[in-house]
Amino acid sequence: MPPTVASDPRRALPAVERLAAAVRAQAADLPAWAVTAGVRAALAEARERASAGPAAPPPALAELGSAALLRARRLARSSPTRVVNATGVALHTNLGRALLAPPAAAAAALAATRYGDLELDLETGRRGDRLDAVASKLALLAGAEAALAVNNNAGALVLAVQALAGGREVLVSRGELIEIGGSFRLPEMIEAAGARLVEVGTTNRTHLEDYRRAIGPDTALLLKVHRSNFEVRGFTADVELPALAAVARERGLPLLEDLGSAALVDLRGAGLPEESYAPARLRLGADLVCFSGDKLFGGPQAGIVVGRADLVATLRRHPLARALRLDKMTLAALDWTAAALLSGETDAVPVLRMLREPLEAVARRAQRLAEQIEPIARAGHLQAGLQQTCVPVGGGALPGFELPSWSLALQPDAFGAGELAERLRRAPIPVITRVTGGAVLLDARTLLDDDVEAVAVALGVALAEIASPVTPEPPEASD
Ligand SMILES: *Cc1c(COP(=O)(O)O)cnc(C)c1O
């Protein structure tokens, strides 16, 4: 050990082993690696503070122990961790967007734990293509000549722009230069894909003439982009797909539409607007459309491209397609989902079931939730009552559109709704809610059957904590 100055406050810190023993005594369930790493990090932080600031007393063992325990717990927690989505937002971006159907997840698990014919043609014994089977199903579903799927929709867009317009120009209306969550900005994506963006029209109005004038000898692609998270109202003009398609044909240019969130089943019957139906966009003249696998499609994270066979072939041959390719688990889940949709088993796909569920059925689930939760709420001095609500679809799907739903509203008398929401979020199985008008809303549209139990447990824990707040341990003398 290097010699240290006698007054060095760092010498007052406990040894790793001693602090680790203190942490283990409080949480025997934590794995040793997490305890050691948590302890090292807490000690490093204390050491840094001691050497930076003058003469603050060294932290007590208990204080260091809680810091280490917190870090160890955070490290050991599985990620992502299960939560209850009580927001009513089916495609909640922060909560993982679309849920997989359990059989789709089972197909992914089988693909992961067994060998499969991923790249083997069982008839000829020769090398096969991992994408062929799922691409055929997707093309059938979309009524398209061909399809392909890559890692996500951002990847699909980058691949399409690079393969069709690398080193050349891509035309996009200024009204469609979107930024969506998670660092997706269209101009930057196009640049990263090695093409030059040519902006067309103005923010609120773009006319066909604007496109015509912008097309030059270097133009390689017309790109139309779905405004996933905003609307333009007032003095506006957009070029509709058929008109744009006519110009694209006239000039011999491909037209790609980035739909973001698109369904491959017609959801109009469920009162959802039509704009998101991919086959209709192809019929209206798009040469290719791309969209996410885990938004309205209802499958795993993926970027799906459907449309003209020659263009899809160009994309599939491009080296970037290899860099963006899907893994076998995702392929299996996607394949199952596509097959279910082809069979018309729409309600087997969780997101589509949630969005299509009649309001009366949502109301019945809210009623069951209320029956379980109200006694716990009353015992904890919360007012509880059912309330009709409106919820967005989420995931950049159908901006401005809201579905009717039912929520159980919980209103604390003695403390803020924000505090209750926070405590529910810190429960053993966290419950994610919305807070409006001084109440915590538990929305029934996105609850799964066994979520009700988890909500009951979370509320019990939250109210017990509020009834008897955790008192800080008395500081322990450190040596
Ligand atoms: C969501 C979205 C994307 C990105 O899709 P990911 O699958 O998240 O990569 C791209 N474009 C639009 C219009 C979107 O809505």
PDBQT file of the ligand as one rigid body, heavy atoms in Angstrom, charges set to zero:
ROOT
HETATM    1  C1  LIG A 501     -41.210   5.360 -35.819  1.00  0.00    +0.000 C 
HETATM    2  C2  LIG A 501     -40.782   5.928 -37.108  1.00  0.00    +0.000 A 
HETATM    3  C3  LIG A 501     -39.524   5.640 -37.641  1.00  0.00    +0.000 A 
HETATM    4  C4  LIG A 501     -38.506   4.818 -36.903  1.00  0.00    +0.000 C 
HETATM    5  O1  LIG A 501     -38.881   3.498 -36.795  1.00  0.00    +0.000 OA
HETATM    6  P1  LIG A 501     -38.038   2.503 -35.857  1.00  0.00    +0.000 P 
HETATM    7  O2  LIG A 501     -38.649   1.168 -36.114  1.00  0.00    +0.000 OA
HETATM    8  O3  LIG A 501     -38.188   2.999 -34.483  1.00  0.00    +0.000 OA
HETATM    9  O4  LIG A 501     -36.628   2.573 -36.314  1.00  0.00    +0.000 OA
HETATM   10  C5  LIG A 501     -39.192   6.174 -38.856  1.00  0.00    +0.000 A 
HETATM   11  N1  LIG A 501     -40.057   6.960 -39.538  1.00  0.00    +0.000 NA
HETATM   12  C6  LIG A 501     -41.277   7.258 -39.050  1.00  0.00    +0.000 A 
HETATM   13  C7  LIG A 501     -42.170   8.142 -39.868  1.00  0.00    +0.000 C 
HETATM   14  C8  LIG A 501     -41.691   6.756 -37.824  1.00  0.00    +0.000 A 
HETATM   15  O5  LIG A 501     -42.889   7.057 -37.320  1.00  0.00    +0.000 OA
ENDROOT
TORSDOF 0
